[in-house]
Amino acid sequence: MTFALILAGLVLLLFTGLPVYAGLMLYGGALLVVTQGELGSVSEVMYGELNRYLLVAIPLFAFMAHVMIRSRIVDDLYSTAYTLTRHLPGGVGIATVLACTLFAAISGSSVATALTIGSVAIPQMIRFGYEPRAAYGLVAAGGTLGILIPPSGPMVLYGVVSDTSIGALFMAGVVPGLVMAAMFALWTMGTSALGRRVRREPRASLPEARGSLRKSVWALSLPVLVLGGMYAGVFTATEAAAAGAVLALAVGIVVYRTIGVREVWGSALDASRTSAMLFMILAGASVFGFVLTKLRIPHQIVQLVVASEIGQLGFLLAIMALIFVLGMFLETIAIILITTPVILPAMAHLGINPIWYGVLLTINLELALITPPVGMNLFTIKAVARAPIGQVILGSLPYVVLITLCLGLVMAIPQLALWLPGTMLK
């Protein structure tokens, strides 16, 4: 009950428009003063939270993504995806899902995926006969793959907060991410075959398919390097991020020749802004988490779990429902940093694998990106397509159901998330 009241107070404070990091710091500091009479060692808590080597991966992955976006590789990725799928029912929609999947393995950001793919795919889908709202919904949902298919910024933060292997988390997101992409593609194919009058093109010839793949080979080499290196035990997550950033620079400067000093500097600035924002939120969350620990909230939750005999499934269902509701109002990063430290002791007591939970959490956060009133991908598509927000929301509704089904599937079959990390070379 205490945690519920504290959380409700925080949500109400953030509704005032206060930045998340400031709300967490001020609210946490106020609670400390009220309950302890002093701020104590807050500065040491913040420094300790930020002084982690693993956090170096965040600006490196962000820099890699911005370099690749400025290199304009998305045109080649989308062209390749369309060449390979244009003969299928809803081929242009399937190409959009495939392009989102490929770009997710480069960008690590849902908003960046929706923004970049949406600017190319939405006009093309509408031109081929898709209803506008169907096109908006598909790209908004396809963009959410950016945080499930590695690399993933939210997974890095969850790994840092929960002290879980980021490499294992990345591997755990691969199979569920591909399953979800397949669900989106099958939905697109089925609805196109049954109802929509979507134009289809002839199957690509073998030389045409080879030529298209050849154009995208350097872009496709990035996820192979990053994920393959971690899977084989060659790189840690931070080292993989550095290697990916170097390869992204080489591709943009030498292969595509679309970026110069100005674009590299702009990419560095954008990555710095993104990372600084995340680190400020992380610092604020460390203060809030320190307060909750002082108030023995995690201990109380463990006692409640023990007394209620709720079990793994009941606990996960309750937490997933809470995160779904929070996702309607809070940013994904804030949800991770607020909830994770509180429930970790209860997860340990119930024997819940933190890697499995990390994937469930990430899938639930994907729902947060396309559910109003604060679904970031919804507003991204609204801005890209200059569309009414109501149309974007309506187009996204089927994908809310599909993502929920995927969440249930991974909850019912943990090995979908745990099999690949279990085969990693140490």
C-alpha positions as CSV (number, residue, x, y, z in Angstrom):
1,M,0.0,0.0,0.0
2,T,2.8,2.4,0.9
3,F,4.5,1.8,-2.5
4,A,1.2,2.3,-4.3
5,L,0.7,5.7,-2.6
6,I,4.3,6.8,-3.3
7,L,4.0,5.7,-7.0
8,A,0.6,7.5,-7.4
9,G,2.2,10.7,-5.9
10,L,5.1,10.4,-8.4
11,V,2.7,9.9,-11.4
12,L,0.6,12.9,-10.4
13,L,3.8,15.1,-10.0
14,L,5.0,14.1,-13.5
15,F,1.6,15.0,-14.9
16,T,2.4,18.6,-14.1
17,G,4.9,18.5,-17.0
18,L,8.0,18.3,-14.8
19,P,10.9,16.5,-16.5
20,V,11.2,12.9,-15.4
21,Y,14.7,13.3,-14.0
22,A,13.7,16.4,-12.0
23,G,10.5,14.7,-10.7
24,L,12.4,11.6,-9.5
25,M,15.2,13.7,-7.8
26,L,12.8,16.3,-6.1
27,Y,10.2,13.7,-5.1
28,G,12.9,11.3,-3.8
29,G,14.7,14.1,-1.9
30,A,11.4,15.4,-0.4
31,L,10.5,11.9,0.8
32,L,14.0,11.5,2.3
33,V,13.7,14.8,4.2
34,V,10.2,13.9,5.5
35,T,11.0,10.4,6.6
36,Q,14.7,10.7,7.6
37,G,15.0,14.4,8.4
38,E,18.0,14.9,6.0
39,L,19.2,14.1,2.5
40,G,22.0,11.9,3.6
41,S,24.5,10.6,1.1
42,V,22.4,11.3,-2.0
43,S,25.4,12.6,-4.1
44,E,27.3,9.4,-3.3
45,V,24.2,7.3,-4.4
46,M,24.0,9.1,-7.7
47,Y,27.7,8.9,-8.4
48,G,27.8,5.2,-7.6
49,E,24.9,4.6,-9.9
50,L,26.5,6.4,-12.8
51,N,30.1,5.2,-12.3
52,R,29.6,2.0,-14.2
53,Y,31.6,0.8,-17.1
54,L,28.5,-0.9,-18.7
55,L,26.9,2.5,-19.2
56,V,29.6,3.4,-21.8
57,A,27.6,1.1,-24.2
58,I,24.7,3.6,-24.3
59,P,26.4,6.6,-26.0
60,L,28.3,4.2,-28.3
61,F,25.2,2.4,-29.5
62,A,23.4,5.8,-29.9
63,F,26.4,7.2,-31.9
64,M,26.3,4.1,-34.2
65,A,22.6,4.5,-34.8
66,H,22.8,8.2,-35.6
67,V,25.7,7.6,-38.0
68,M,23.8,5.0,-39.9
69,I,20.7,7.1,-40.0
70,R,22.7,10.0,-41.5
71,S,24.3,7.6,-44.0
72,R,20.8,7.1,-45.5
73,I,21.1,3.3,-45.6
74,V,17.4,2.9,-44.9
75,D,16.7,3.5,-48.6
76,D,18.8,0.4,-49.5
77,L,17.3,-1.6,-46.7
78,Y,13.7,-0.9,-47.7
79,S,14.5,-1.5,-51.4
80,T,16.0,-4.9,-50.6
81,A,13.1,-5.8,-48.4
82,Y,10.6,-4.8,-51.0
83,T,12.4,-6.7,-53.8
84,L,12.3,-9.9,-51.8
85,T,8.6,-9.7,-50.8
86,R,6.8,-7.7,-53.5
87,H,5.2,-10.8,-55.0
88,L,3.4,-11.8,-51.7
89,P,-0.1,-10.6,-50.7
90,G,0.5,-7.3,-48.9
91,G,4.1,-7.4,-50.1
92,V,4.8,-3.7,-49.5
93,G,3.5,-4.1,-45.9
94,I,5.7,-7.2,-45.4
95,A,8.6,-5.2,-46.7
96,T,7.9,-2.6,-44.1
97,V,8.0,-5.1,-41.3
98,L,11.2,-6.6,-42.7
99,A,12.8,-3.2,-43.0
100,C,11.7,-2.3,-39.4
101,T,13.3,-5.6,-38.2
102,L,16.6,-5.0,-40.0
103,F,16.7,-1.3,-38.9
104,A,15.9,-2.3,-35.3
105,A,19.0,-4.4,-35.3
106,I,21.0,-1.3,-36.2
107,S,19.3,1.6,-34.3
108,G,18.3,0.1,-30.9
109,S,15.5,2.8,-30.7
110,S,11.8,2.4,-31.4
111,V,11.2,6.0,-32.1
112,A,14.2,6.2,-34.6
113,T,12.9,3.0,-36.3
114,A,9.4,4.4,-36.7
115,L,10.6,7.8,-37.8
116,T,13.2,6.5,-40.3
117,I,11.2,3.7,-41.8
118,G,7.9,5.6,-41.7
119,S,9.2,8.5,-43.8
120,V,10.0,6.0,-46.6
121,A,7.3,3.3,-46.2
122,I,4.1,5.2,-45.4
123,P,3.8,7.0,-48.8
124,Q,4.8,3.8,-50.6
125,M,2.1,1.7,-48.7
126,I,-0.6,4.3,-49.4
127,R,0.4,4.4,-53.1
128,F,0.0,0.6,-53.3
129,G,-3.5,0.7,-52.0
130,Y,-3.2,0.5,-48.2
131,E,-5.7,2.5,-46.1
132,P,-3.8,5.3,-44.5
133,R,-4.6,4.2,-40.9
134,A,-3.4,0.7,-41.7
135,A,-0.1,2.1,-42.9
136,Y,0.2,4.3,-39.9
137,G,-0.5,1.4,-37.5
138,L,1.9,-1.0,-39.2
139,V,4.8,1.4,-39.0
140,A,4.1,2.5,-35.4
141,A,4.0,-1.2,-34.3
142,G,7.0,-2.2,-36.5
143,G,8.9,0.6,-34.9
144,T,8.5,-1.0,-31.4
145,L,10.8,-3.8,-32.6
146,G,13.6,-1.3,-32.1
147,I,13.8,-2.0,-28.3
148,L,13.2,-5.8,-28.5
149,I,15.6,-6.8,-31.3
150,P,19.1,-6.0,-30.1
151,P,20.9,-3.7,-29.6
152,S,18.4,-2.1,-27.2
153,G,18.8,0.9,-25.0
154,P,16.2,-0.1,-22.5
155,M,17.8,-3.6,-22.2
156,V,21.1,-2.0,-21.4
157,L,19.5,0.1,-18.6
158,Y,17.6,-2.9,-17.2
159,G,20.8,-4.9,-17.3
160,V,22.7,-2.2,-15.4
161,V,20.0,-1.8,-12.8
162,S,19.4,-5.5,-12.3
163,D,23.1,-6.5,-12.6
164,T,22.1,-8.9,-15.5
165,S,24.4,-9.8,-18.4
166,I,23.6,-7.3,-21.2
167,G,24.9,-9.7,-23.8
168,A,22.6,-12.5,-22.6
169,L,19.6,-10.0,-22.6
170,F,20.4,-9.0,-26.2
171,M,20.5,-12.7,-27.3
172,A,17.2,-13.3,-25.3
173,G,15.4,-10.6,-27.4
174,V,16.3,-12.1,-30.8
175,V,13.8,-15.1,-31.0
176,P,10.8,-13.2,-29.4
177,G,11.6,-10.3,-31.7
178,L,11.6,-12.5,-34.8
179,V,8.4,-14.2,-33.6
180,M,6.7,-10.8,-33.2
181,A,7.9,-9.6,-36.6
182,A,6.5,-12.8,-38.1
183,M,3.2,-12.2,-36.4
184,F,3.1,-8.7,-37.9
185,A,4.0,-10.0,-41.4
186,L,1.3,-12.8,-41.2
187,W,-1.3,-10.3,-40.1
188,T,-0.4,-8.0,-43.0
189,M,-0.4,-10.9,-45.5
190,G,-3.8,-12.3,-44.2
191,T,-5.6,-9.0,-44.1
192,S,-4.3,-8.1,-47.6
193,A,-5.3,-11.5,-49.0
194,L,-8.8,-11.4,-47.5
195,G,-9.8,-7.8,-47.8
196,R,-7.5,-5.1,-49.0
197,R,-7.0,-4.3,-52.7
198,V,-3.2,-3.9,-52.5
199,R,-1.2,-3.9,-55.7
200,R,1.2,-6.8,-56.2
201,E,4.3,-6.9,-58.3
202,P,6.0,-9.8,-60.2
203,R,8.4,-12.0,-58.2
204,A,12.0,-10.6,-58.4
205,S,14.4,-12.6,-60.6
206,L,17.4,-14.2,-59.0
207,P,19.9,-11.7,-60.4
208,E,17.6,-8.8,-59.2
209,A,17.4,-10.3,-55.7
210,R,21.2,-10.9,-55.6
211,G,21.9,-7.3,-56.8
212,S,19.5,-5.9,-54.1
213,L,21.1,-7.9,-51.4
214,R,24.6,-6.8,-52.6
215,K,23.6,-3.2,-52.1
216,S,22.6,-3.8,-48.5
217,V,25.5,-6.1,-47.5
218,W,27.4,-3.4,-45.5
219,A,24.3,-2.3,-43.6
220,L,23.4,-5.9,-42.8
221,S,27.0,-6.5,-41.6
222,L,26.5,-4.3,-38.6
223,P,24.1,-6.5,-36.6
224,V,26.1,-9.5,-37.6
225,L,29.2,-8.0,-36.1
226,V,27.6,-6.7,-33.0
227,L,25.4,-9.7,-32.2
228,G,27.7,-12.3,-33.6
229,G,30.7,-11.0,-31.6
230,M,28.7,-11.1,-28.4
231,Y,27.3,-14.5,-29.1
232,A,30.7,-16.0,-29.9
233,G,32.2,-14.4,-26.7
234,V,34.5,-12.2,-28.7
235,F,33.0,-8.9,-27.4
236,T,31.4,-7.7,-24.2
237,A,28.3,-5.5,-24.8
238,T,30.4,-2.3,-24.4
239,E,33.1,-3.6,-26.8
240,A,30.5,-4.6,-29.3
241,A,29.1,-1.1,-29.2
242,A,32.5,0.4,-29.9
243,A,33.1,-2.1,-32.7
244,G,29.7,-1.3,-34.2
245,A,30.4,2.5,-34.0
246,V,33.7,2.1,-35.8
247,L,32.1,0.0,-38.6
248,A,29.2,2.4,-38.9
249,L,31.7,5.2,-39.5
250,A,33.6,3.1,-42.0
251,V,30.4,2.3,-43.9
252,G,29.1,5.9,-43.9
253,I,32.4,7.5,-44.9
254,V,34.1,4.9,-47.2
255,V,31.2,2.8,-48.7
256,Y,28.2,5.1,-48.9
257,R,30.2,8.4,-48.9
258,T,27.2,10.2,-47.6
259,I,28.7,11.6,-44.3
260,G,31.6,13.9,-43.6
261,V,33.0,15.8,-40.6
262,R,29.7,17.8,-40.1
263,E,27.5,14.7,-40.1
264,V,29.9,12.8,-37.7
265,W,29.9,15.8,-35.4
266,G,26.1,16.0,-35.5
267,S,25.9,12.3,-34.8
268,A,28.2,12.8,-31.8
269,L,26.1,15.7,-30.5
270,D,22.8,13.7,-30.9
271,A,24.3,10.7,-29.1
272,S,25.5,13.0,-26.3
273,R,22.1,14.6,-25.9
274,T,20.3,11.2,-25.8
275,S,22.9,9.7,-23.4
276,A,22.8,12.8,-21.1
277,M,19.0,12.6,-20.9
278,L,19.2,8.9,-19.9
279,F,21.9,9.4,-17.4
280,M,20.0,12.3,-15.7
281,I,16.9,10.0,-15.4
282,L,19.2,7.3,-14.1
283,A,20.6,9.6,-11.5
284,G,17.1,10.7,-10.4
285,A,15.9,7.1,-10.3
286,S,18.9,6.2,-8.0
287,V,17.6,8.8,-5.5
288,F,14.1,7.5,-5.7
289,G,15.3,3.9,-5.4
290,F,17.5,4.9,-2.4
291,V,14.4,6.3,-0.6
292,L,12.4,3.1,-1.3
293,T,15.2,1.0,0.1
294,K,15.4,3.2,3.2
295,L,11.6,2.8,3.6
296,R,12.1,-1.0,3.3
297,I,9.6,-1.1,0.4
298,P,11.3,-4.1,-1.4
299,H,11.4,-6.0,1.8
300,Q,7.7,-5.4,2.3
301,I,6.9,-6.6,-1.2
302,V,8.8,-9.8,-0.5
303,Q,6.8,-10.3,2.7
304,L,3.6,-9.7,0.8
305,V,4.5,-12.2,-1.8
306,V,5.4,-14.8,0.8
307,A,2.2,-14.2,2.8
308,S,-0.1,-14.3,-0.2
309,E,1.6,-17.4,-1.8
310,I,0.9,-15.8,-5.2
311,G,3.5,-17.8,-7.1
312,Q,5.5,-17.0,-10.2
313,L,2.6,-16.7,-12.6
314,G,0.4,-14.6,-10.3
315,F,3.3,-12.3,-9.5
316,L,4.2,-11.8,-13.2
317,L,0.7,-11.2,-14.2
318,A,0.3,-8.5,-11.5
319,I,3.6,-6.8,-12.5
320,M,2.8,-6.9,-16.2
321,A,-0.6,-5.3,-15.5
322,L,1.0,-2.6,-13.4
323,I,3.6,-1.9,-16.1
324,F,0.9,-1.8,-18.8
325,V,-0.9,0.9,-16.8
326,L,2.2,2.8,-16.1
327,G,3.1,2.6,-19.8
328,M,0.1,4.7,-20.6
329,F,1.5,7.6,-18.6
330,L,5.3,7.3,-18.2
331,E,8.3,6.9,-20.5
332,T,9.8,3.5,-20.9
333,I,13.1,4.4,-19.3
334,A,11.3,5.8,-16.2
335,I,9.2,2.6,-15.8
336,I,12.4,0.4,-15.9
337,L,14.2,2.6,-13.3
338,I,11.2,3.0,-11.0
339,T,9.9,-0.6,-10.9
340,T,13.0,-2.8,-11.3
341,P,14.9,-2.2,-8.0
342,V,11.6,-2.6,-6.1
343,I,10.7,-6.0,-7.5
344,L,14.1,-7.7,-7.8
345,P,14.1,-9.2,-4.3
346,A,10.6,-10.6,-4.8
347,M,11.8,-12.0,-8.2
348,A,14.8,-13.7,-6.5
349,H,12.5,-15.2,-3.8
350,L,10.2,-16.6,-6.5
351,G,13.0,-17.9,-8.6
352,I,12.1,-15.8,-11.7
353,N,15.0,-15.7,-14.2
354,P,16.0,-12.0,-14.6
355,I,16.8,-12.5,-18.3
356,W,13.3,-14.0,-19.0
357,Y,11.7,-11.1,-17.0
358,G,13.8,-8.6,-18.9
359,V,12.3,-9.8,-22.2
360,L,8.8,-9.8,-20.8
361,L,9.4,-6.2,-19.5
362,T,10.6,-5.1,-22.9
363,I,7.6,-6.6,-24.8
364,N,5.3,-4.8,-22.3
365,L,7.2,-1.6,-22.9
366,E,6.6,-2.0,-26.6
367,L,2.9,-1.8,-25.8
368,A,3.6,1.5,-24.0
369,L,4.9,2.9,-27.2
370,I,1.6,2.5,-29.1
371,T,-1.0,3.0,-26.3
372,P,-2.4,6.5,-25.6
373,P,-2.1,9.0,-24.1
374,V,1.7,8.9,-24.0
375,G,2.6,6.4,-26.8
376,M,5.8,7.9,-28.3
377,N,5.5,6.0,-31.6
378,L,1.9,7.2,-32.1
379,F,3.1,10.9,-32.0
380,T,6.2,10.0,-34.1
381,I,3.9,8.7,-36.9
382,K,1.6,11.6,-36.5
383,A,4.5,14.0,-37.1
384,V,6.0,12.0,-40.0
385,A,2.7,11.5,-41.9
386,R,0.9,14.7,-40.7
387,A,-2.0,12.4,-39.8
388,P,-4.8,12.8,-37.3
389,I,-3.8,11.1,-34.1
390,G,-7.1,9.2,-33.9
391,Q,-6.3,7.5,-37.2
392,V,-2.9,6.5,-36.0
393,I,-4.4,5.0,-32.8
394,L,-7.1,3.1,-34.7
395,G,-4.5,1.7,-37.0
396,S,-2.3,0.5,-34.1
397,L,-5.1,-1.3,-32.2
398,P,-4.7,-4.7,-34.0
399,Y,-1.0,-4.6,-33.1
400,V,-1.7,-4.0,-29.4
401,V,-3.5,-7.4,-29.5
402,L,-0.7,-9.0,-31.4
403,I,2.0,-7.8,-29.0
404,T,-0.1,-8.9,-26.1
405,L,-0.4,-12.4,-27.6
406,C,3.4,-12.4,-28.0
407,L,3.8,-11.4,-24.4
408,G,1.6,-14.3,-23.3
409,L,3.5,-16.7,-25.6
410,V,6.9,-15.8,-24.1
411,M,5.4,-16.0,-20.6
412,A,4.0,-19.5,-21.3
413,I,7.2,-20.7,-23.1
414,P,10.2,-19.2,-21.3
415,Q,12.6,-21.0,-23.6
416,L,11.7,-18.6,-26.4
417,A,13.7,-16.1,-24.5
418,L,16.2,-18.4,-22.7
419,W,17.2,-20.8,-25.4
420,L,19.6,-18.6,-27.4
421,P,21.4,-17.1,-24.3
422,G,21.9,-20.6,-23.1
423,T,23.9,-21.5,-26.2
424,M,26.2,-18.5,-26.0
425,L,30.0,-19.1,-25.8
426,K,31.4,-17.6,-22.6
